Amino acid sequence: MLKKSLRSPDLSRESLYQRAAMVLGMLVAASAAMCSGKEQNLNRANGGSGGSGAMSNFDSGSTLPEADTSGQTQVVVLPDGGVVQVTVTPDGSLVLADGGGLILGLDSGGISGGGLFNLKCDAGAITVFGDPKTVVCKVLLSDGSEAKNVLWVAQDTIVGSMGTDGVFRANGWVGGVVEVTAKVGSASFSTKITVDFKRQDNPGGLSSGDVTKLVSGGTSDAGFKWLYPYDKTVFPRGLQPPLLQLGGTAASGSYLKITAPHFLYEAFNGASNPLQISIPPDVWKGLTYTAGGTDWVSVSVSKLSSGNVTGPVTEQWLIAQGKLKGIVYYNTYNSVTNPGFGAIIRVPLGGQANTLLTNSACGVVCHSVSANGKVLSTGVGITQTSTSSAVYDLDTAGNATLRPAGIVPGSLWHFAALTPDGTAGITNNSHNMPSQLYYDTVTAGLVDTASYNYISAPSYTLIYPHMPIFSPDGKKLAYVDGDQGTKGFSWILSVMDSDLGQTPPVFSNSRNVFSGLSGQEWVAWPSFLPDANAIVFHQGRTWQTNKGTGANLRLVDLQNGNAANSLNALNGFDSSGNVYLPYGATEDGSLNYEPSALTIAIGGYYWVMFTSRRSYGNTIWTGGLGGIDKYASGSPRKKIWVSAVDIDYASKTDPSHPAFYLDGQELASGNMRPFAALEPCRPEGAACETGSDCCQGYCRETGRDASGTPILQCVPPPSGSCSQLDEVCITPADCCDPTNLCVGGRCAIPTPMIF
């Protein structure tokens, strides 16, 4: 584009074109040189490997190609100080825009010299093995001197950051292609640096002969197969690596290979019985930040047993482009921190379980958590003859502080439907449920969580709402309708609209959205997806998870004629209805209960946490830790699992994906009724990752450290600004990225199209 200094009144349009043509001619030789160098660089990059030892097999050499500037902007400074910007096209041509839309093209030929700014990096492609690596970039003038006052920006700071000194620093664990931009005054131009992660480890100390055998593969053990994770699982970022578990005879050694675009990891591990393989946390984090949303991650394992090799057996996974965040609250009756008694356990996603509340009675169980993660209600001190309940405030440090109203007799706060901000709750009336001594009849209604007093709401006329829950926006209330059921069974799922901003609050338009088999099966534990237009729930022989009962999760689409989806992949079934879980239908079929959806979309998916009594690889199964009755109340078979559900569920026969085990929960206890919520929000000025961390909903870059890494903080709503990913929106038009959706009041990426 022609700058203002080139458009002064004393210069005619013809004169400008003559000068531009001269400038273009001066650039041709430089363009040809760059293209020639690029060919040499490609030949050099594609050359053979050298050296000895496992790591050197990946060494791309010390002489690396300079950055490819084809297709990027170059800057010319004219003698009078005017600036012309041109673009080098793939065929070596140069184009110029004059501000009025006219494009001038010039093929090869011309004269050399001129005031060319040239962006040069000492490598266009590098290979990292787990340690940081740098690439020096400079902006050079035609006389070889270095331009000053250059502002450097790296497009993707996950792969590496660009310092103010022009040095790109790859973090060493993440692969990808990074666009690096240099800004000189009003001009800016860019290039790309490719980073490939390649690492080979031998923690088992295997001999070169065993390594060769494992890489070659074999067919010795017919029982060798994947037990966990499952093929086609979608994993988010931000969690611990899954423990790989495989069947068959004991292994004296194994070979793990993980590949994705710009990523290769190989590991030769030692003996293991049963065969389990741990992925190093740094490798797992690097993989999840390298793989794109549509990139299949290939994971293969071969094993060595009695000198014979079996494998490879291979699975493919997907990586959601977002870090799973929030906290899962579940209860257990045999926590290691309080054996024999109930407790509420808190698991920060990506972290380890810690006990939130417990006592020496049957326990602190039957809980609910507000969508904003600030308030928890629960039963306290439950026994077979009496019960009490209370409300607690939650903070970011993991504390639960009893509200001033204290602990009160009765089950007022058991399974209450807390409003999104936690200021009130709809009571769960269990009178119509199977006889339980510790359940008492509670007057149905809306109760203030500060005073425990009922709030007047004449339009709320329910008597026996079971397991009520508000949508994340507070505009809908779902419940199992005990008013229509028969004592001992509730098979009708209902929804009504709610307007909590009115005085008094208004409830209206009650309607049935799903009905099971009258008197034969239960519908239980509804939970809204973040868009409030669908509900996941448990359908089975009872509302409980023990007593030999089977159950599966379903989804009902409220905007598509209340269409119900069986969520086959989540429940462990393939598209034909056959159990794909490795121990089969008898061992693991239909053991899925008590869903709870995280209140925001992350990485193109909704995330459903649920209780399951299925086997967990070769760690918890009939012959392992879970060898006791899988239906027993305290069986370690009862665990928390997580499944991705596509945001565009309405258009799909089954929008769910195979589930994964929630790492961080207690292994030896029976864990149940996960309740997924956000972490309590952070105030203005606090560090953040995305807008969902902040009380006002906005997280922005407020500066950069010396390495060029952005500093992110919670900020007030920016004036006149569009919303970034996870920030507040009303419609998709509010989002900066035109491809974003507005889901649950936050900008979100759509589910990737996988082929």
Buried (B, 14 or more C-beta within 10 A) or exposed (E): BBBEEBBEEEBEEEEBBEBBBBBBBBBBBBBBEBBEBBEEBBEBBEEEEEEEEBBEEBBBEEEBBBBBBBEBBBBBBBEEEBBBBBBBBEEBBBBBBBEEEEEBEBEEEBEBEBBBBBBBBBBBBBBBBBEEBBBEBBBBBBEEEEBEEBEBBBBBBBBBBBBEEBBBBBBBBBBBBBEBBBBBEEBBBBBBBBBBBBBBBBEBEBEEEBBEBBBEBBEBBEEBBBBBBBEBBBBBBBBBBBBBBBBBBEBBBBBBBBBBBBBBBBBBBBEBEBBBBBBBEBBBBBBBBBBBBEBBBBBBBBBBBEEBBBBBBEBEBBBBBBBBBBBBBBBBBBBBBBEEBBBBBBBBBBBEBEBBBBBEBBBBBBBBBBBBBBBBBBBBBBEEEBBBBBBBBBEBEBEBEEBEBEBBEBBBBBBBBBBBBBBBBBBBBBBBBBEEEBBBEBEBBBBBBBEBEBBEBEBBEBEBBBBBBBBBBBBBBBBBBBBBBEEEBBBBBBBBBBEBEEEBBBBEEBEEBBBBEEEEBBBBBBBBBBBBBBBBBBBBBBBBBBEEBBBBBBBBBBEBEBBBBBBBBBBBBEEEEEBBBBBEEEBBBBBBBBBBBBBBBBBBBBBBBBBBBBBBBBBBBEEBBBEEEBBBBBBBBBBBBBBBBBBEBBEEEBBBBBBBBBBBBBBEBBBBBBBBBBBBBBEEEBEBBBBBBBEBBBBBEEEBEEBBBEEBBBBEEEEEEBBBBBBBBEEBEBBEBEEBBBBBBBBBBBBBEEE
